[in-house]
Amino acid sequence: MMLGAHITPAAKDHILNADVCFLAASDSLVELWIKELHPNVRSLQSYYASNKSRKDTYREMIEVVLSEVFAGKRVCGIFYGHPGVFAYAPHEIVKRIRAKGGKAIMEPGISAEDCLIADLGLDPGKYGCQQFEASQFLFYDRMIDPSATLILWQIALVGDLSFGCEATSSQCRQVLLEELYKIYPENHKVTLYEAMTLPIGEPRIDVIPLSSLVDVKLNDYTTLVVPPLSKMKRNIKIIEKLKRIHSK
């Protein structure tokens, strides 16, 4: 996530020893830094465009990477954060290479979730944690536990039916709010979070009432964190059952 800081030695070794590197990172400083590590770096950002489905973008990315792999080259795909978190193309590339009998490795990285946990002091094990891509949360019936933390990713794109990369309208956010209001009150305090990508500045940590979500400024990488509304309820029957087991 952060330029120069959040890269593992293993990932850096793959970059240095590749024949060609493909980079998916929108920050020009990241691209310049990667090009200092390797002389043959090709950006994948040009495949994104307004009014273009991300499905088409991902398909084109996959094809260009695989063309070099199946040409016999040692290829390194570089994706910001963790390459397996909210990233269709890396998973599909690995799957297709392995299906052809080739060798493909995905190295874990530091994701936005990892940064969020550190910056907000959030322990997923304290109350439990449930997380969804915001549009997926709307498109499918979900069972939400109000005693656990809820994390919704890419809320600026919520309600997008075209699978595009443009922010949706405040009306779409209102639809999200209507669903959340079935569980949480309008004045429930929530957090808007954005991880740092440069070693200067601060992460975005804005605490607002849930009702303010409809008008607040969002970026495509803004995350919504909804803290628990109620306390966890102990399952007395299960606890008593376990006590009887341990007493034998």
C-alpha positions in Angstrom: 0.0 0.0 0.0 2.7 2.5 1.0 5.4 3.4 -1.5 8.7 1.6 -0.7 7.6 0.5 2.7 5.0 -2.2 2.2 6.9 -4.6 0.0 8.3 -7.9 1.2 11.8 -9.2 0.4 10.2 -12.1 -1.5 8.1 -9.8 -3.6 11.1 -7.6 -4.4 13.1 -10.6 -5.4 10.4 -11.6 -7.9 10.6 -8.2 -9.4 14.3 -8.1 -9.7 14.5 -11.6 -11.3 11.6 -11.2 -13.8 12.0 -10.8 -17.6 9.1 -8.5 -17.7 6.9 -6.8 -15.0 3.3 -5.7 -15.3 2.3 -3.0 -12.9 -1.3 -2.1 -11.7 -0.9 1.0 -9.6 -2.5 4.4 -10.3 0.2 6.4 -8.5 2.9 7.7 -10.8 5.5 7.8 -8.0 5.0 4.1 -7.5 5.5 3.5 -11.2 8.8 5.5 -11.1 10.0 3.6 -8.1 9.3 0.2 -9.7 11.1 1.3 -12.8 14.2 2.0 -10.7 14.1 -1.7 -9.7 13.5 -3.2 -13.2 14.2 -1.9 -16.7 11.1 -3.6 -18.3 8.0 -2.4 -16.5 4.7 -2.1 -18.4 1.7 -0.3 -16.8 -1.7 -1.9 -16.8 -3.5 1.3 -15.9 -4.2 2.3 -19.5 -6.8 -0.5 -19.7 -9.1 1.4 -17.4 -11.4 4.0 -19.0 -14.5 5.9 -18.4 -17.7 4.2 -19.5 -15.9 0.9 -19.8 -16.8 -2.2 -17.8 -14.1 -3.3 -15.4 -14.8 -6.8 -16.7 -13.4 -5.8 -20.1 -10.4 -4.1 -18.4 -9.6 -7.2 -16.4 -10.0 -9.5 -19.4 -7.5 -7.3 -21.4 -5.1 -7.3 -18.4 -5.2 -11.0 -18.1 -4.6 -11.6 -21.8 -1.6 -9.3 -22.1 0.1 -10.9 -19.0 -0.6 -14.4 -20.1 0.7 -13.7 -23.6 4.2 -13.1 -22.1 3.9 -16.1 -19.7 3.0 -18.5 -22.5 5.8 -17.0 -24.6 8.2 -18.6 -22.1 9.1 -15.4 -20.1 9.5 -15.1 -16.4 6.7 -12.6 -15.6 6.0 -10.6 -12.4 2.6 -9.0 -12.0 2.7 -6.1 -9.4 -0.6 -5.1 -7.8 -0.9 -2.6 -5.0 -1.8 -3.9 -1.6 -2.4 -7.7 -1.4 -2.7 -9.1 -5.0 -5.4 -11.5 -3.8 -7.7 -9.0 -2.0 -10.5 -7.4 -4.1 -8.5 -8.3 -7.3 -10.0 -10.5 -9.9 -7.2 -10.5 -12.5 -4.3 -11.9 -10.3 -6.4 -14.8 -9.2 -7.5 -15.6 -12.7 -3.9 -15.3 -14.1 -2.6 -17.7 -11.5 -5.5 -20.2 -12.1 -5.0 -20.2 -15.9 -1.3 -20.7 -15.7 -1.7 -23.6 -13.3 -4.4 -25.1 -15.5 -1.9 -25.2 -18.4 0.7 -27.0 -16.1 2.7 -23.9 -15.5 4.1 -22.5 -12.2 2.5 -19.5 -10.7 3.1 -18.0 -7.2 1.1 -15.3 -5.4 3.1 -13.5 -2.8 1.0 -12.0 0.1 1.2 -8.3 0.6 0.0 -5.6 3.0 -3.6 -4.8 2.1 -5.9 -1.9 2.9 -7.5 -4.1 5.5 -4.2 -4.5 7.3 -3.7 -0.8 7.3 -7.2 -0.2 8.5 -6.7 -2.6 11.5 -3.5 -0.8 12.5 -4.7 2.8 11.9 -8.1 2.4 13.6 -6.9 0.1 16.4 -9.5 -2.5 15.3 -9.1 -6.1 16.5 -11.3 -8.3 14.3 -11.2 -11.0 17.0 -12.7 -8.7 19.7 -16.3 -8.6 18.5 -16.0 -10.4 15.2 -15.8 -8.8 11.8 -18.0 -9.0 8.6 -17.0 -7.3 5.4 -18.4 -7.0 1.9 -17.9 -5.1 -1.3 -20.6 -2.4 -1.0 -22.5 -3.2 -4.2 -22.3 -6.9 -3.4 -23.8 -6.1 0.0 -26.8 -4.6 -1.8 -27.2 -7.1 -4.6 -27.5 -10.1 -2.3 -29.4 -11.0 0.9 -27.0 -10.8 3.8 -27.4 -11.8 7.4 -25.7 -8.9 9.4 -24.8 -9.4 13.0 -25.2 -5.9 14.7 -22.9 -7.0 17.6 -19.9 -7.4 15.2 -18.0 -4.8 13.2 -19.2 -4.3 9.6 -16.8 -3.1 6.9 -18.0 -2.1 3.4 -15.4 -1.6 0.7 -15.6 0.7 -2.4 -18.7 2.6 -1.1 -18.2 5.3 -3.7 -19.1 2.7 -6.4 -22.1 1.3 -4.5 -25.1 0.3 -6.6 -23.1 0.3 -9.9 -24.8 -2.2 -12.2 -22.4 -1.5 -15.1 -19.3 -2.7 -13.3 -17.7 0.6 -14.2 -15.0 2.6 -12.4 -17.0 5.8 -12.0 -18.5 6.9 -8.6 -22.3 6.4 -8.4 -24.8 9.1 -7.4 -26.1 10.1 -4.0 -29.3 8.3 -4.8 -27.4 5.0 -4.9 -25.9 5.9 -1.5 -29.4 6.5 -0.2 -30.4 3.0 -1.2 -27.4 1.7 0.8 -28.5 3.8 3.8 -32.1 2.5 3.6 -30.7 -1.0 4.0 -28.4 0.0 6.8 -31.2 1.8 8.6 -33.0 -1.6 8.9 -30.2 -2.4 11.5 -28.5 0.8 12.6 -30.0 4.2 13.7 -29.4 7.3 11.6 -27.1 8.8 14.2 -24.9 5.7 14.6 -21.3 6.9 14.4 -19.4 5.3 11.5 -15.8 5.9 10.1 -14.7 6.7 6.6 -11.2 5.3 6.1 -8.5 5.7 3.5 -5.0 4.1 3.9 -1.8 6.1 3.3 0.0 5.3 0.1 2.9 7.7 0.7 5.1 7.9 3.8 4.0 11.5 4.3 0.6 12.7 5.4 -2.0 10.9 7.4 -4.7 8.3 6.7 -8.3 9.5 6.3 -10.2 8.7 9.5 -13.5 10.7 9.5 -16.1 9.8 12.1 -19.6 10.9 10.9 -23.2 10.0 11.7 -24.4 7.3 9.3 -27.0 9.8 7.9 -24.2 12.0 6.6 -22.9 9.3 4.2 -25.2 10.4 1.4 -23.5 13.8 0.9 -19.9 13.4 2.1 -17.0 13.4 -0.4 -15.9 9.8 -1.2 -13.0 8.4 -3.3 -13.1 5.1 -5.1 -10.9 3.7 -2.4 -12.9 5.0 0.6 -14.0 2.3 3.1 -16.9 2.5 5.5 -16.4 1.0 8.9 -19.6 0.5 11.0 -18.9 -0.4 14.7 -21.1 -2.8 16.6 -24.5 -1.5 17.7 -25.2 -4.0 20.4 -23.4 -6.2 22.8 -22.6 -9.9 22.0 -25.2 -12.2 23.5 -23.8 -15.3 25.3 -25.2 -18.6 24.2 -26.0 -20.0 27.6 -27.1 -23.4 26.4 -23.9 -24.1 24.5 -21.8 -22.9 27.5 -23.6 -25.2 29.9 -23.3 -28.1 27.4 -19.5 -27.5 27.3 -19.3 -27.3 31.1 -20.9 -30.7 31.3 -18.4 -32.1 28.8 -15.4 -30.6 30.7 -16.7 -31.8 34.1 -16.6 -35.5 33.1 
